[in-house]
Amino acid sequence: FGTMTLIESSVSGNTSESDGGGGVLNTATLTMTNSSVSGNTAAAGYDGGGMTNTGTLTMTGSTVSGNEATRAAGGIANFNVLIISNSTVSGNTAARDGGGIWNNSVMTMTSCTLSKNTASAGDGIGNGGVAMMSASLVDGDCSGVPITSAGHNIESPGDSCGFGEPSDDDSVPVDDLKLDLLADNGGPTLTHALGAGSVAIDVIPEAECVDAEGAPMTIDQRGEPRPETGGTDCDVGAFEVQP
């Protein structure tokens, strides 16, 4: 009911008994940095296996993975304000909408990777509200209200998210992502590395490699430099390939 900050923390192996948010239920203001929410389960009939947000949730450099909901939102259920950047949402499962994220209010996402999430509709994202995304990679599909693009998003394998900016790339074959399994690639949280030849590498000019407020995005989820050392362009998603 107040303000909470999680830094380099892990929330894992929990089950909610009578509400959503198997791992975390935020009703006020939560800032989460370099933390992980994994292996949690929402109670039967509730949303948000990993997290349920009815307040303001700001997430940076974090991973939400392997959570499960019997209704919507295996990873994150958002019912108010969700601001997420340089983060990974992976391997979450929902029986209904939004394997990775179910947004029913306002969501802003920048430089994130969503992969291997599953649901009956919207493996990656189920959207029933207002969502804006930029520089993010969705390995999976979207459902519900089209998402507003601020540019440089990638969707694979289909074209369901609503990305329509010239810099977006949809209907990308899965093999072209060259996305490795979720692993310890350095830094405090697990990430999906980009393999050699990925379509997500070096596609964002440095001047456009910015956060939702327009400030330079100088590091990736692991804390590695963006662009990579000696480079001039940024990669799409939470992982920046280094030389």
ABEGO torsion letter per residue (X at the ends): XBBBBBBGBBBBGBBBAABBGAABBBABBBBBBGBBBBGBBBBBGBBGAABBBABBBBBBGBBBBGBBBABBGAABBBABBBBBBGBBBBGBBBABBGAABBBABBBBBBGBBBBGBBBABGAABBBABBBBBBGBBBBEBBBEBBBBBAEGBBBOABBAAGBABAABBBGBBAAAAGBBBBBBAEEABBBBBBBBGBAABGABBAAABBBAAGBBBABBAAGBBOBBBGBABBBBEABBBBX
